């Protein structure tokens, strides 16, 4: 699922208010409830393709399903996430013989 900058995402707010300040921090939460469906866009059509893990060893054998429509998050929400998680360090990989299917 991709994210684009836009309106504040109230579903993400429920999670972000409990986000640690840095990667690796742990926090026990007793009573946080999140409905995962609220995190998805209304249009749930997706692309499907075979690929690999996004972290080393980047081994093959992963079936990816990526939503076509990104969700929106505010600039502040995106910055807060990037502060804790960082950026995606894996470069885009060549398509080679992978077939992309629109579902």
N, C-alpha and C positions, 0 to 999 in steps of 0.2 A: 504494500500500500504506500503510495506516495503522498506527500504533503505539500501543499502550496500555501504561501503566505496570503492571508486574508483576514476574515473575521475571527474573533476569539472563539475557540472551540470549547463549549461548556462541558462536553463529555471528557475532554482531556483535562480540564480544570480539576475534576474530581480526583484524577491520578496525580497531576502535577503538584497539587498542594501537599502531597506526601512524598514527593521525589527527594532523594538524598541530595546533598550539596555537591558530592563528587562521586565518581565511579568507585565502586568497591565498598562504599558505606552501606551499612545494613540497618534496617529499622523494622521492628515488629509492629504490625498493624492488627489490631483486634477487630475493628468493626468498619472496614471499608468495603463497600459493595459497588462493583462496576458491571454494568450491562454491556458486554462486548458489542452487541448489535448497534449500540449508540455511537460506536467509534467508526462504523462503516458508512460510506456514502449511500445515497438512495439508489443510485445506479450500481448494481453489483455485478455487472458484466466484467469479464476479465480475460487476460491473455494467459496461455499455458505453454510452457516449454520445459524441456529437460536441460538441466544445467549442473552447477556444482555448488558446494558450500561457499559462503562469502568470506570465510576466515580460513587461514591455513589449517589443514593442508590443501584446501580448495578442491577436494576430491569430488569426482563426478557422482552421479546417481541421485540427484535431487530433482524432484518434479516441482517446478515453480508455478504458482498461480498468482498473478499480479493484477490487482484491480485496475481497470482502465481510467476510472475517475479518481483523482486525488481528493483527500479530505483537506479542509482548511484549518489552519491554526494561525494565531496572531504572531506577529513578529516577536513579541515577548515570550510566547510559549516556545517558539522555535529556538530562540536564543537560550532559554533555560535548559532545553533538552540538549543542545549542542554543548553547553557548558559542562554538563554531567557526562554525556556519552561521547562527545567528540564527533569527528566527521568520519565518513566512510572512506577508508584508506585503500580499498580495493579498486583498481582501475576497471573500466568496462572491458569485458572480454570479447574476442571475435565471435561471430555467430557460427562459423564453420558449417557443419551439416545440421545444426539444430533447426527444427521446424517450429515456427511460432504459430499457435492456434488462437483465434479469437473465439471466445465462448460467450 
